[in-house]
Each structure stands twice: as structure tokens, then as C-alpha cells.
Amino acid sequence: MAGYNRATMASDPIRVIRRRDGGQQMPQRPIGAGRAAVESDAQIARLVARLAMEHFLRTLQGLSAMHPGEDLLTVLVHRAIVTANLAHLDVDPAARQFATLAAAPPDEVRRPVSVRAVAASMGVPLETVRRRTNRLIELGLCRRVKGGLIVPAATLEGPDAESALLGNMAGLRRLIWRLQSAGFRLSGAPHPAAEGDTAVAEHVNGERGEAG
């Protein structure tokens, strides 16, 4: 789907995005606001990239600390499964009950995901991901169920998990503060759906049915 593209904005003053949940259309930013956003972004693009990468590396460090002794790819496969299990809740207003620290989504609302779908979402060879999922199952951090794999809610609860979640919030606030200090503004930006932000989660949840 088109992103920041001068030709697109010039030919389509009000971009319209067709939603995947029923064919409704969603008007996007006017051409003037879009061009201004592009020019503003160009002034700080490299700085924003560095700040975003710093946040990403800090996040990886935190994830690795939760799984001492395990290689980073195993940790990332674990998080990819968690994300796929719960991605459908992000667009469900009723799922707000699971947003709090005290209410991890129970196993029955987690959607299983196949090894193949996880591998595709990460761009990692299937057999590589299969070995990592087998390791996660051995550790009790992942379980095979009908339709694929889930990370049980019980493995994502407790003081260590809560500390990691709060640490993630603090890191994200730090990133937002630094971005704003650098001149990054959300006003005038396109809706995330226009830039394909939901594509990975939809791709992962669209390929289910293989447990291993």
C-alpha cells in the first residue's frame, strides 16, 4: 500500500483507504497536509531512525534478560507467537479488559498460529523457526494446540513479567519524549492503516492450521 509518495498525493488529494473489515472507506489526509508532513519528516528522518533503533535495541536487551541463556532468535520467535496469538484483540473494543497489568488474556482467547506463519512473518527459514519452537515447548514457554501454537498466559504473568511490561512503558515514553524533542509530530501524519502497519499481524493470523 502506498506510503509517503509525492506522485500519489499529487494525483489523489484525499487518499481513501479500503478497510479490510467490511469494505468501508476511510478518507486520509488532504494533499496540503500530506506534503507538509513529507517536508517536515525529511528534516529529521535520520535522527528519528537512530532514536527508533536505540529503542529497539533496548527492547531486545530487556527481552533477552527475561530468557537468560537463550539465543536472541529463540526470544524473538517467542514474542512473534505472543503477538500472533493476541493481534486480533487490538481491534476489538471488548478486549480493553485485557489491557491492564493484572489481566493477561486467557488461553481461550489466544488464536493459535502455525510455525509456517511465524517463519513467514519474521522472514526466517521454516526449519530454523521450527527448531526454536521445539525449544520453547521444551522450556514450557509454548504449547501445541489444535490449529497451531500458543504461548500460555501463565508464562506471561508474575513479578518479572510485570516488571518487563512497566519497563517497556517507560522505554516507550522515553522514545516519545525524545522524538517530540527532535521535532517529530503526529499531527498531519497518515492513519497507521494507510502505511501497512497492520500487515504483519494480519499475515500471521491469516495463516493458521499447522501446529509444527
C-alpha positions in Angstrom: 0.0 0.0 0.0 1.3 3.4 -0.9 3.1 5.4 1.8 4.7 8.9 1.6 4.7 9.3 -2.1 4.6 12.7 -3.9 3.1 11.3 -7.0 0.3 9.6 -5.1 -0.5 12.8 -3.1 -0.5 14.9 -6.3 -2.9 12.6 -8.1 -5.1 11.9 -5.1 -5.7 14.9 -2.9 -7.7 12.9 -0.4 -6.5 9.4 -0.2 -9.1 6.8 0.5 -8.2 3.5 2.2 -10.5 0.5 1.9 -10.8 -1.2 5.2 -10.4 -4.9 5.5 -13.2 -5.4 7.9 -16.2 -4.7 5.7 -15.2 -2.7 2.7 -15.8 0.7 4.2 -13.6 3.5 3.0 -11.7 5.9 5.2 -10.6 9.3 3.9 -7.0 10.2 4.5 -5.0 13.5 4.9 -5.6 16.3 2.4 -2.8 16.9 -0.1 -1.5 20.0 1.6 -1.1 18.4 5.0 0.5 15.4 3.4 3.1 17.4 1.5 3.9 19.4 4.7 4.3 16.2 6.6 6.8 14.8 4.0 8.9 18.0 4.1 8.9 18.0 7.9 9.9 14.3 8.0 12.8 14.9 5.7 14.4 17.3 8.1 14.6 14.8 11.0 14.5 11.4 9.3 18.0 10.2 10.2 17.7 11.3 13.8 14.3 9.6 14.2 15.8 6.4 12.7 18.6 6.5 15.3 16.2 7.1 18.2 13.9 4.3 17.0 16.9 1.9 16.6 18.1 2.7 20.1 14.6 1.9 21.5 14.5 -1.3 19.5 17.9 -2.4 20.9 16.9 -1.5 24.4 13.8 -3.6 23.9 15.8 -6.6 22.7 18.1 -6.2 25.7 15.0 -6.4 28.0 13.6 -9.4 26.2 16.9 -11.3 26.4 17.1 -10.6 30.1 13.7 -12.3 30.6 15.2 -15.5 29.0 18.7 -15.9 30.3 20.8 -18.4 28.4 18.6 -18.5 25.3 19.7 -17.1 22.0 18.1 -13.9 20.7 16.3 -15.6 17.8 14.5 -18.0 20.2 13.4 -15.0 22.2 12.1 -13.2 19.1 10.2 -16.3 17.9 8.6 -16.5 21.3 7.5 -12.8 21.0 6.3 -13.4 17.5 4.0 -16.2 18.7 2.7 -14.0 21.5 1.9 -11.2 19.0 0.2 -13.5 16.6 -1.9 -15.1 19.4 -3.2 -11.7 20.5 -3.2 -9.5 17.4 -6.9 -9.8 16.9 -7.6 -8.3 20.3 -6.0 -5.0 19.2 -9.1 -4.1 17.1 -11.7 -5.4 19.5 -13.2 -2.8 21.9 -14.3 -5.5 24.2 -10.7 -6.6 24.6 -9.8 -3.5 26.6 -10.4 -5.6 29.7 -7.1 -7.3 28.9 -5.2 -4.1 28.6 -4.4 -3.8 32.3 -1.3 -5.2 34.0 -3.5 -7.5 36.2 -5.5 -9.1 33.3 -3.4 -11.2 30.9 -5.6 -12.5 28.1 -6.5 -16.1 29.0 -5.6 -19.1 26.8 -9.1 -19.4 25.4 -8.9 -16.1 23.6 -5.4 -16.7 22.2 -5.5 -17.6 18.5 -3.1 -20.4 17.6 -0.5 -19.7 14.9 1.4 -22.1 12.7 5.1 -22.4 12.6 5.0 -21.6 8.9 3.1 -18.3 9.5 5.6 -17.3 12.2 8.5 -18.0 9.9 6.9 -16.0 7.1 6.2 -13.0 9.3 9.8 -12.9 10.5 11.5 -13.7 7.2 13.3 -16.7 8.8 13.6 -20.2 7.3 10.9 -22.6 8.4 13.2 -25.2 9.8 15.0 -22.6 11.8 11.8 -21.4 13.4 10.7 -25.0 13.9 13.8 -25.7 16.0 13.2 -22.6 18.1 9.6 -23.5 18.7 10.6 -27.0 19.8 13.0 -25.4 22.2 10.2 -23.1 23.6 8.0 -26.1 24.0 10.7 -28.0 25.9 11.1 -25.0 28.2 7.3 -24.9 28.8 7.1 -21.4 27.2 5.0 -22.5 24.3 2.3 -25.2 23.7 0.9 -27.0 20.7 -2.9 -26.9 20.5 -5.4 -27.5 17.8 -4.6 -25.1 15.0 -1.0 -24.3 15.9 1.0 -22.8 18.8 0.1 -20.6 21.7 2.2 -19.0 24.5 0.2 -19.8 27.6 -1.0 -16.9 29.7 0.6 -18.4 32.8 4.0 -18.0 31.4 3.5 -14.2 30.9 2.4 -13.5 34.4 4.3 -12.8 37.7 6.6 -10.1 39.0 9.3 -10.5 36.3 6.7 -10.2 33.5 5.1 -7.2 35.2 8.4 -5.5 35.6 9.2 -6.1 32.0 5.9 -4.6 30.9 6.4 -1.5 33.0 9.9 -1.2 31.8 8.6 -1.3 28.2 6.2 1.5 29.1 9.0 3.6 30.5 11.1 3.0 27.4 8.3 3.9 25.1 7.7 7.1 27.0 11.4 7.9 26.7 11.2 7.4 23.0 8.1 9.5 22.5 9.7 12.3 24.6 12.9 12.2 22.6 11.0 12.1 19.3 9.0 15.1 20.3 12.1 17.0 21.4 13.6 16.3 18.0 10.6 17.9 16.3 8.6 14.8 15.4 4.9 15.4 15.4 1.9 13.1 14.9 -0.4 15.9 13.5 -0.7 15.6 9.8 0.5 12.0 9.7 -1.5 9.3 7.9 -3.6 6.8 9.8 -1.3 3.8 10.5 -3.5 1.5 8.3 -2.5 3.7 5.4 1.1 2.7 5.8 0.5 -1.1 6.2 1.3 -1.2 9.9 -1.2 -4.0 10.4 0.0 -6.1 7.5 2.4 -8.4 9.5 -0.2 -9.2 12.2 -2.9 -9.9 9.6 -0.4 -12.1 7.6 0.5 -14.1 10.7 -3.1 -14.6 11.8 -4.2 -15.4 8.2 -2.0 -18.5 8.1 -3.2 -20.9 10.8 -3.8 -24.6 11.0 -0.3 -26.1 11.1 1.0 -27.0 14.5 4.5 -27.8 13.6 
